Amino acid sequence: MNLSLRQRETAFGLALLLPTTVFVGVLAFFPIGYSFYLSLHRIILGLPGLGSRFVGLQNYIDLLSDRVALRAFLNTMAFVFLSTFLEVLFGLLIALVIHRRFRGRGLVRAAVLVPWAIPTVVSSQMWRFIFNDKYGLLNFLLYGSDISQYRAWLAEPLHAFLAVVAADVWKTSSFAALLILAGLQVIPDELYEAAEIDGAGPWERFRRITLPLLRPALLIAVLFRTMDAFRVFDLVFVMTQGGPADSTNVLQFYGYKKIFAEGMLGYGSAISVVVFVITFAVALLYIRMLGRRMFQERL
């Protein structure tokens, strides 16, 4: 049977994609499936004789009545909303600045990406030192050498939560700026020139030209930052360990504690599956919104 050139190219392309597809499937989908399998069992590590007992959806039912899990869920949603909003906002401001032509722009762009390039554990430790109540930089800047006024920022629930948010915003705003900058660079300069000739000011050009044409890039930035914010773990682990009074306890860290601190492998896996389902649903929603926006722009 003779195949056309197009069919042979399609078959060759599929053959090239097959190893990658299998590799991604093994490394991504197998852990997800196995986590769901574990979440259907009552497994307590370190207690001999109990073994693994199938309990169905009981772990998920127990989650509904777990007050700590509910608090962790609310903390996670608050962290996702606040950090994503601030990161996209600051990312937009940074992108607008580094998009302009000025001397040393390349150096400024490289410097902006430094926080994102720093490993999260390192930046978390840095921010933990900044908010330290005895020798932290923040207390020194606010109160100088008057140690009697120093505050234990990470020991106060609201301040500890805001400190974790600040650390995340500082690190990842540059990543959002990079995505938004890519969207800015595809906007034709002729549009701004025509608007300026018509008498449009900077704010009108931004509102009428930049913002509408930048919406796909903004949505992509929101998508990536939302998905990453749902998976926050290392910031909490290094800075606060979920405290004080569970004010910074998020779902990922709560699942970690259940598995590694308490040995409840099945229950902790159920928490991981819930995080995955929420993240997956949010990603589908954003992708659908992005696809609808692109379809409307083509029309």
C-alpha positions in Angstrom: 0.0 0.0 0.0 1.5 3.3 -1.2 1.3 6.2 1.2 1.3 9.8 0.1 4.1 12.2 1.1 1.8 13.9 3.6 0.8 10.6 5.2 4.4 9.5 5.5 5.3 12.9 7.1 2.4 12.5 9.6 3.5 9.0 10.5 7.1 10.1 10.9 6.0 13.0 13.2 3.9 10.7 15.3 6.8 8.3 15.6 9.0 11.1 16.9 6.4 12.2 19.4 5.7 8.6 20.7 8.8 8.3 23.0 8.1 11.7 24.6 4.5 10.9 25.1 5.4 7.6 26.8 8.0 9.4 28.9 5.6 12.1 30.1 2.9 9.5 30.7 5.1 7.4 32.9 6.5 10.3 34.9 3.3 12.4 35.1 0.2 10.3 34.9 1.5 7.2 36.7 2.2 9.1 40.0 -1.2 10.7 39.8 -3.0 7.4 39.3 -1.0 5.7 42.0 -1.7 8.6 44.4 -5.4 8.1 43.7 -5.0 4.4 44.4 -3.3 5.1 47.7 -6.0 7.6 48.7 -8.6 4.8 48.6 -6.7 2.9 51.3 -6.2 3.4 55.0 -2.4 3.2 55.3 -0.5 4.2 58.5 3.2 3.9 58.3 5.2 2.7 61.3 2.3 0.6 62.8 3.1 -3.1 62.1 0.2 -5.4 61.5 -2.2 -2.9 60.0 -1.0 -3.1 56.5 -3.1 -1.6 53.8 -6.9 -1.6 54.1 -9.3 -0.5 51.3 -11.7 2.1 52.5 -13.0 3.6 49.3 -13.8 7.3 49.5 -13.6 7.4 53.3 -10.5 9.5 53.3 -12.2 12.1 51.2 -15.3 12.0 53.5 -13.0 12.5 56.5 -11.5 15.5 54.7 -14.9 17.2 54.7 -15.0 17.2 58.5 -11.4 18.0 59.1 -11.2 21.5 60.4 -7.4 21.7 59.9 -7.9 20.7 56.2 -10.7 23.3 55.8 -8.4 26.0 57.3 -5.6 24.8 55.0 -8.0 25.0 52.0 -9.0 28.6 52.9 -5.4 29.6 53.4 -4.5 28.1 50.0 -7.3 29.9 48.2 -6.4 33.2 49.9 -2.7 32.7 49.0 -3.5 31.8 45.4 -5.8 34.8 44.9 -3.6 37.4 46.6 -0.2 36.2 45.3 -1.5 35.7 41.7 -3.1 39.2 41.6 -0.1 41.0 43.0 2.4 39.0 40.8 0.4 39.7 37.6 0.0 43.4 38.6 3.7 43.9 39.4 4.6 41.8 36.4 2.6 44.1 34.1 4.3 47.2 35.6 7.7 45.6 35.2 7.0 44.5 31.6 5.8 48.0 30.7 9.0 49.5 32.0 11.5 47.1 30.4 9.6 47.2 27.1 10.6 50.8 26.6 13.8 51.7 24.9 16.5 53.1 27.1 20.2 52.8 27.7 21.1 49.6 29.7 17.7 47.9 29.0 19.4 44.5 28.5 21.1 44.8 31.9 17.8 45.8 33.6 16.0 42.9 32.0 18.7 40.5 33.2 18.5 42.0 36.7 14.7 41.6 36.8 15.0 37.9 36.3 17.5 37.4 39.2 14.8 36.7 41.9 13.1 34.1 39.7 16.5 32.4 39.0 17.2 32.1 42.8 16.1 28.6 44.1 13.0 28.9 46.2 14.6 27.4 49.3 17.3 30.0 49.2 14.9 32.9 48.8 12.7 31.5 51.5 15.6 31.4 53.9 16.5 34.9 53.0 13.0 36.2 53.7 12.9 34.3 57.0 16.0 36.2 58.0 14.5 39.5 56.9 11.4 38.9 59.1 13.4 37.5 62.1 12.4 39.2 65.3 16.0 39.5 66.7 18.3 40.3 63.8 15.9 40.8 60.9 16.4 43.6 58.4 12.7 44.7 58.5 12.9 45.4 62.3 16.1 47.2 61.9 14.7 49.4 59.1 11.5 50.2 61.1 12.9 50.6 64.6 16.7 51.0 64.2 18.6 49.9 67.3 15.7 50.0 69.7 15.3 46.3 70.2 12.5 46.8 72.7 10.2 47.6 69.7 11.2 44.7 67.5 8.2 42.6 66.5 8.1 38.8 65.9 6.5 39.0 62.4 6.5 35.3 61.7 4.9 34.6 65.1 1.8 36.7 64.3 -0.8 34.9 62.2 -1.7 37.7 59.8 1.8 39.0 59.4 3.2 35.5 58.9 0.7 34.9 56.1 1.5 38.2 54.4 5.2 37.5 54.8 4.8 34.3 52.8 2.8 36.1 50.2 5.5 38.8 50.0 8.3 36.3 49.5 6.4 34.6 46.7 5.5 37.9 45.0 9.1 39.0 45.1 10.4 35.8 43.5 7.8 35.2 40.8 6.7 38.6 39.6 9.6 38.6 37.2 8.3 35.4 35.6 4.9 37.0 35.0 6.7 40.0 33.6 8.6 37.8 31.1 5.3 36.3 29.9 3.6 39.7 29.6 6.7 41.2 27.9 6.3 38.6 25.1 2.8 39.8 24.6 3.9 43.5 24.5 6.5 42.8 21.8 3.9 41.5 19.3 1.8 44.7 19.4 2.6 46.8 16.3 4.1 50.2 16.9 2.0 51.6 14.1 -1.1 51.3 16.3 0.5 53.6 18.9 1.7 56.0 16.3 -1.8 56.3 14.7 -3.4 56.8 18.1 -0.9 59.5 19.1 -1.6 61.3 15.8 -5.3 61.1 16.7 -4.6 62.8 20.0 -4.8 59.8 22.3 -2.8 60.3 25.5 -0.7 57.6 27.3 -3.6 56.4 29.4 -5.9 56.2 26.4 -3.3 54.3 24.4 -2.9 51.9 27.3 -6.6 51.4 27.8 -7.6 51.2 24.1 -4.6 49.4 22.6 -2.2 47.8 25.1 -4.7 46.2 27.5 -7.1 44.7 24.9 -4.2 43.2 22.9 -2.4 42.0 26.0 -5.3 40.0 27.4 -4.1 36.6 26.0 -0.7 37.1 27.5 -2.2 38.3 30.8 -4.4 35.2 30.9 -1.5 32.9 30.3 0.4 34.6 33.1 -2.6 34.2 35.4 -2.8 30.5 34.4 0.8 29.7 35.1 0.9 31.6 38.4 -2.4 30.2 39.6 -1.3 26.6 39.0 2.1 27.3 40.6 0.5 29.0 43.6 -1.7 26.0 44.3 1.5 23.9 44.6 3.2 26.2 47.2 5.1 24.1 49.7 8.8 25.1 50.0 8.0 28.7 51.1 5.8 27.5 53.9 8.2 24.7 54.9 11.2 27.0 55.3 9.6 30.1 56.6 6.8 29.1 59.0 6.2 25.3 59.0 2.5 26.1 58.7 2.3 28.2 61.8 1.5 30.1 63.8 -1.8 28.6 64.7 -2.1 27.1 61.2 -2.3 30.6 59.7 0.1 29.6 56.8 -0.8 25.9 56.6 -1.7 25.2 53.0 -3.0 22.0 51.5 0.3 20.8 50.0 2.1 21.3 53.3 -0.8 19.7 55.3 -0.6 16.7 53.0 3.2 16.5 53.6 2.7 16.5 57.4 0.1 13.8 57.2 2.3 11.5 55.2 5.8 12.1 56.6 5.1 13.4 60.1 2.0 11.3 61.0 2.5 8.4 58.6 -1.0 8.6 57.2 -0.1 7.7 53.7 -3.7 7.2 52.4 -5.1 10.4 53.9 -2.1 12.5 52.7 -2.5 11.0 49.2 -6.2 12.1 49.3 -5.1 15.6 50.0 -2.7 15.5 47.1 -5.4 14.3 44.8 -7.7 17.1 45.9 -5.0 19.6 45.1 -4.5 18.1 41.7 -8.2 18.1 40.9 -8.6 21.7 41.9 -5.5 22.8 39.9 -6.7 20.8 36.9 -10.1 22.3 37.0 -8.7 25.8 37.2 -6.4 25.1 34.3 -9.2 23.9 32.1 -11.3 27.0 33.0 -8.4 29.3 32.0 -7.6 27.4 28.8 -11.3 27.5 27.8 -11.4 31.3 28.5 -8.2 31.8 26.5 -9.4 29.7 23.6 -12.7 31.6 23.5 -10.8 34.9 23.6 -8.6 33.9 20.7 -11.6 32.7 18.7 -13.4 36.0 19.2 -10.3 37.9 18.1 -10.1 35.9 14.9 -13.7 36.7 14.1 
